[in-house]
Amino acid sequence: MQVLLRDQDDDCFGLWMFQEGRLVEVTIPRTERFHQPAPPNEDYEPDPGMLLRTDQDTALPEQTPEARRDTRSPW
């Protein structure tokens, strides 16, 4: 099954698929998901980040290193 999801901050729909019982995002050419740093504790909702197009003439935010991202699934 494939699912198209679009959060309010996304430029376009993201493609997600169930693989081995888990919902995972499929990379789409000319897009990148940008993440905020993880919140200080579990009291905050998980943040899926923003899916942005990279083929536009707009400035892209700085990517948060993987070690500083929230590892909880937002979906």
KOLBAFI-244068 format. One record per residue (C-alpha): residue number from 0; residue in one letter; chain; y negated, z negated, x. Coordinates in Angstrom, 2 decimals, m for minus. Each point is the difference from the previous one (the first is absolute). Layout:
BEGIN
<r><nr>NUM</nr><rest>a</rest><kette>A</kette><north>Y</north><up>Z</up><east>X</east></r>
...
! end
This chain:
BEGIN
<r><nr>0</nr><rest>m</rest><kette>A</kette><north>0.00</north><up>0.00</up><east>0.00</east></r>
<r><nr>1</nr><rest>q</rest><kette>A</kette><north>m3.51</north><up>0.79</up><east>1.21</east></r>
<r><nr>2</nr><rest>v</rest><kette>A</kette><north>m3.08</north><up>m1.87</up><east>m1.18</east></r>
<r><nr>3</nr><rest>l</rest><kette>A</kette><north>m3.66</north><up>0.93</up><east>0.42</east></r>
<r><nr>4</nr><rest>l</rest><kette>A</kette><north>m2.26</north><up>m3.06</up><east>0.28</east></r>
<r><nr>5</nr><rest>r</rest><kette>A</kette><north>m3.76</north><up>m0.13</up><east>0.36</east></r>
<r><nr>6</nr><rest>d</rest><kette>A</kette><north>m1.93</north><up>m3.21</up><east>0.53</east></r>
<r><nr>7</nr><rest>q</rest><kette>A</kette><north>m3.70</north><up>m0.21</up><east>m0.85</east></r>
<r><nr>8</nr><rest>d</rest><kette>A</kette><north>m0.99</north><up>0.33</up><east>3.69</east></r>
<r><nr>9</nr><rest>d</rest><kette>A</kette><north>2.26</north><up>3.00</up><east>0.78</east></r>
<r><nr>10</nr><rest>d</rest><kette>A</kette><north>m1.31</north><up>3.55</up><east>0.51</east></r>
<r><nr>11</nr><rest>c</rest><kette>A</kette><north>3.19</north><up>1.50</up><east>m1.43</east></r>
<r><nr>12</nr><rest>f</rest><kette>A</kette><north>3.40</north><up>m0.88</up><east>m1.42</east></r>
<r><nr>13</nr><rest>g</rest><kette>A</kette><north>2.59</north><up>m1.39</up><east>2.39</east></r>
<r><nr>14</nr><rest>l</rest><kette>A</kette><north>3.61</north><up>1.16</up><east>m0.15</east></r>
<r><nr>15</nr><rest>w</rest><kette>A</kette><north>2.56</north><up>m2.80</up><east>m0.21</east></r>
<r><nr>16</nr><rest>m</rest><kette>A</kette><north>3.80</north><up>0.21</up><east>m0.19</east></r>
<r><nr>17</nr><rest>f</rest><kette>A</kette><north>2.87</north><up>m2.41</up><east>m0.42</east></r>
<r><nr>18</nr><rest>q</rest><kette>A</kette><north>2.03</north><up>m0.06</up><east>3.21</east></r>
<r><nr>19</nr><rest>e</rest><kette>A</kette><north>2.94</north><up>m2.41</up><east>0.27</east></r>
<r><nr>20</nr><rest>g</rest><kette>A</kette><north>m1.32</north><up>m1.97</up><east>m2.97</east></r>
<r><nr>21</nr><rest>r</rest><kette>A</kette><north>m3.53</north><up>m0.41</up><east>1.38</east></r>
<r><nr>22</nr><rest>l</rest><kette>A</kette><north>m3.22</north><up>1.74</up><east>m1.01</east></r>
<r><nr>23</nr><rest>v</rest><kette>A</kette><north>m1.44</north><up>1.63</up><east>3.15</east></r>
<r><nr>24</nr><rest>e</rest><kette>A</kette><north>m2.99</north><up>2.25</up><east>0.53</east></r>
<r><nr>25</nr><rest>v</rest><kette>A</kette><north>0.61</north><up>3.57</up><east>1.17</east></r>
<r><nr>26</nr><rest>t</rest><kette>A</kette><north>m2.53</north><up>1.33</up><east>2.49</east></r>
<r><nr>27</nr><rest>i</rest><kette>A</kette><north>m2.14</north><up>2.82</up><east>m1.39</east></r>
<r><nr>28</nr><rest>p</rest><kette>A</kette><north>m1.61</north><up>2.41</up><east>2.49</east></r>
<r><nr>29</nr><rest>r</rest><kette>A</kette><north>m3.75</north><up>m0.52</up><east>0.55</east></r>
<r><nr>30</nr><rest>t</rest><kette>A</kette><north>0.03</north><up>m3.52</up><east>m1.45</east></r>
<r><nr>31</nr><rest>e</rest><kette>A</kette><north>0.19</north><up>m3.46</up><east>1.54</east></r>
<r><nr>32</nr><rest>r</rest><kette>A</kette><north>0.24</north><up>m3.47</up><east>m1.50</east></r>
<r><nr>33</nr><rest>f</rest><kette>A</kette><north>m2.60</north><up>m2.37</up><east>1.44</east></r>
<r><nr>34</nr><rest>h</rest><kette>A</kette><north>0.65</north><up>m3.75</up><east>m0.17</east></r>
<r><nr>35</nr><rest>q</rest><kette>A</kette><north>m2.23</north><up>m3.06</up><east>0.00</east></r>
<r><nr>36</nr><rest>p</rest><kette>A</kette><north>0.97</north><up>m2.99</up><east>2.16</east></r>
<r><nr>37</nr><rest>a</rest><kette>A</kette><north>2.45</north><up>m2.39</up><east>m1.66</east></r>
<r><nr>38</nr><rest>p</rest><kette>A</kette><north>m1.54</north><up>m2.82</up><east>m2.07</east></r>
<r><nr>39</nr><rest>p</rest><kette>A</kette><north>m0.05</north><up>m3.50</up><east>1.50</east></r>
<r><nr>40</nr><rest>n</rest><kette>A</kette><north>2.76</north><up>m1.30</up><east>m2.31</east></r>
<r><nr>41</nr><rest>e</rest><kette>A</kette><north>2.37</north><up>0.89</up><east>m2.87</east></r>
<r><nr>42</nr><rest>d</rest><kette>A</kette><north>m2.58</north><up>m0.98</up><east>m2.66</east></r>
<r><nr>43</nr><rest>y</rest><kette>A</kette><north>m1.38</north><up>3.55</up><east>0.13</east></r>
<r><nr>44</nr><rest>e</rest><kette>A</kette><north>1.57</north><up>3.03</up><east>m1.70</east></r>
<r><nr>45</nr><rest>p</rest><kette>A</kette><north>1.71</north><up>2.55</up><east>2.31</east></r>
<r><nr>46</nr><rest>d</rest><kette>A</kette><north>m2.28</north><up>2.97</up><east>0.74</east></r>
<r><nr>47</nr><rest>p</rest><kette>A</kette><north>1.58</north><up>3.49</up><east>0.14</east></r>
<r><nr>48</nr><rest>g</rest><kette>A</kette><north>m2.86</north><up>1.40</up><east>2.08</east></r>
<r><nr>49</nr><rest>m</rest><kette>A</kette><north>m1.78</north><up>3.28</up><east>m0.73</east></r>
<r><nr>50</nr><rest>l</rest><kette>A</kette><north>1.57</north><up>3.45</up><east>0.10</east></r>
<r><nr>51</nr><rest>l</rest><kette>A</kette><north>m2.70</north><up>2.28</up><east>1.37</east></r>
<r><nr>52</nr><rest>r</rest><kette>A</kette><north>m0.12</north><up>3.71</up><east>0.70</east></r>
<r><nr>53</nr><rest>t</rest><kette>A</kette><north>m0.52</north><up>0.80</up><east>3.67</east></r>
<r><nr>54</nr><rest>d</rest><kette>A</kette><north>m0.98</north><up>3.65</up><east>m0.50</east></r>
<r><nr>55</nr><rest>q</rest><kette>A</kette><north>m3.46</north><up>m0.77</up><east>m1.42</east></r>
<r><nr>56</nr><rest>d</rest><kette>A</kette><north>m3.26</north><up>m0.26</up><east>1.92</east></r>
<r><nr>57</nr><rest>t</rest><kette>A</kette><north>m0.37</north><up>m3.70</up><east>m0.77</east></r>
<r><nr>58</nr><rest>a</rest><kette>A</kette><north>0.17</north><up>m2.95</up><east>2.37</east></r>
<r><nr>59</nr><rest>l</rest><kette>A</kette><north>3.30</north><up>m1.88</up><east>m0.16</east></r>
<r><nr>60</nr><rest>p</rest><kette>A</kette><north>0.23</north><up>m3.79</up><east>0.36</east></r>
<r><nr>61</nr><rest>e</rest><kette>A</kette><north>1.48</north><up>m1.58</up><east>3.09</east></r>
<r><nr>62</nr><rest>q</rest><kette>A</kette><north>3.76</north><up>m0.52</up><east>m0.36</east></r>
<r><nr>63</nr><rest>t</rest><kette>A</kette><north>1.23</north><up>m3.60</up><east>0.17</east></r>
<r><nr>64</nr><rest>p</rest><kette>A</kette><north>2.75</north><up>m0.44</up><east>2.62</east></r>
<r><nr>65</nr><rest>e</rest><kette>A</kette><north>3.47</north><up>m0.43</up><east>m1.56</east></r>
<r><nr>66</nr><rest>a</rest><kette>A</kette><north>0.31</north><up>m3.55</up><east>1.35</east></r>
<r><nr>67</nr><rest>r</rest><kette>A</kette><north>m3.06</north><up>m1.08</up><east>m2.04</east></r>
<r><nr>68</nr><rest>r</rest><kette>A</kette><north>1.01</north><up>1.63</up><east>m3.33</east></r>
<r><nr>69</nr><rest>d</rest><kette>A</kette><north>1.42</north><up>m1.74</up><east>m3.06</east></r>
<r><nr>70</nr><rest>t</rest><kette>A</kette><north>3.76</north><up>0.65</up><east>0.00</east></r>
<r><nr>71</nr><rest>r</rest><kette>A</kette><north>0.52</north><up>m0.96</up><east>m3.67</east></r>
<r><nr>72</nr><rest>s</rest><kette>A</kette><north>0.73</north><up>2.85</up><east>m2.43</east></r>
<r><nr>73</nr><rest>p</rest><kette>A</kette><north>m2.80</north><up>0.54</up><east>m2.53</east></r>
<r><nr>74</nr><rest>w</rest><kette>A</kette><north>2.28</north><up>1.85</up><east>m2.43</east></r>
! end
